[in-house]
Amino acid sequence: MHSSLCACLALCGLAAADLLPRQTAAPTTTAAPAPEVTAISGCHFHGSQLLCLAGETEYLVRSTPTQTTDTPAQFTGCHRHGSEMYCIGPDGSDVEVDPQTDGDEADDHGHDHDHGGESKDGGRRNCHFHAGVEHCEGDDEREGSAPQCDTTKRDYNVGLRVGLLFAILATSSIGVFGPILLQKVMPTKLNLAFTVLKQFGTGIIISTAFVHLYTHASLMFGNKCLGDLGYEATTSAILIAGLFVSFIIEYLGHRIVLAKTRSAAALTPEDRANAVLSSEVVSILVMEAGILFHSLLIGLTLVVAGDSVFLTLFVVILFHQVFEGLALGTRIATIGTHEHSQIIHQRSPVRDDAQDTDKSASGPAEAMAGVTSTAAPLPGLSMQKKLGLAALFAFVTPIGMAIGIGVLHRFNGNDKSTIIAIGTLDALSAGILVWVGVVEMWAADWMIGSHGHKAELAEANMLTVGLAGTGLMAGLALMSLLGKWA
């Protein structure tokens, strides 16, 4: 009986257990660990930033590549040092990589990336440099909204910039002082070499005017932060103004020379030669003014360029300064030392006013009627004055760099006043150098002559013509090539 009762209670207990709700264990809250990244691939440039992929995550490679270098295929052997992640590049070096998220506005150091980043409203920005001046646009700009014209904050390697200031000073000095000193040491043995160098310099000046200055000015005036200009030919109009100013200065100089040669019958040939020499110096000063304007801007914009493009731009500017220094130095070196003698015309006792008027149109060297020509060497410019002219060029770019270092963290290449100032000076300098390069150098040396001496290549032998033409084309080509980067 007792055993039957126990069996009955056991069966009832099992039935009741089936009727009660079953309790399941709470799910675990521990997530599976994210897979460790061992390699990143699909590398590509965004501006100057190198970005690679691992799955759906984009990684910023913290190195200083440029778009002129080959894009690495992948980075392998990814590992961590503390909270930072590193991968091994194709050259075997460790590079830091940083995963990019939608909320990233700045890098770990608290400043926007040189080429790319977030705008204030959260849109991606695409930043690039025109002649060292940064221009940014965001995704929203492509949809027609206001451009992003604020200053991009970043860290600069100031020590590197200060050190390379002296490198620019040294290379500019070598370029501009070299021809002057060589001409002093070997004035007659280097005639052919100086002819070729002068034509190389002519090509440099003309290419600088069009490929560098005019193009950069056009980019400045096309900046969206400037707004709608309303007059699309602004750059060309300012270039014409530079041409006209150059013409006026040189025309007045020629008129002064002409007045001096006609002022008195007792004027000595040496006085007349000095007057023509002054006219030649005026032309050199006009040329140097155009060079100095844009050399100052080159120094400024070089310094304020982001670190990601600074070294590339520096190397280009280094060559630019050497070539331009040679162009200016050869012209300064040969002031008053032309192979052809200055033609000094003497008054004849009888002069017809009508003839005098007609010949005045030919220029100072042919202004006198009924004249006889005598060869008199053209007085040269003193070495001290030549070195003084050269020193202006040697120091102006480092001065521009020093100014840039002083305003490094306040400079905004997208500010309207900055855009207008740089664009105007670039376009004016372009006009000046177009006049000097085409009229005073190219046409004068090859066809029409200037400042009382005939064109040195008008009747030159074919060897000289061939070498001079090669020098001219080399100058045009090399400076145009540099325009790809600066």
PyMOL commands that set and color helices and strands:
alter all, ss='L'
color gray80, all
select helices_A, chain A and resi 2-19+141-143+158-185+191-221+224-226+234-261+269-304+307-333+353-360+364-366+383-406+416-448+462-482
alter helices_A, ss='H'
color red, helices_A
select strands_A, chain A and resi 40-46+49-54+57-62+74-81+84-88+94-100+117-118+124-130+133-138+342-346+372-376
alter strands_A, ss='S'
color yellow, strands_A
deselect
rebuild
show_as cartoon
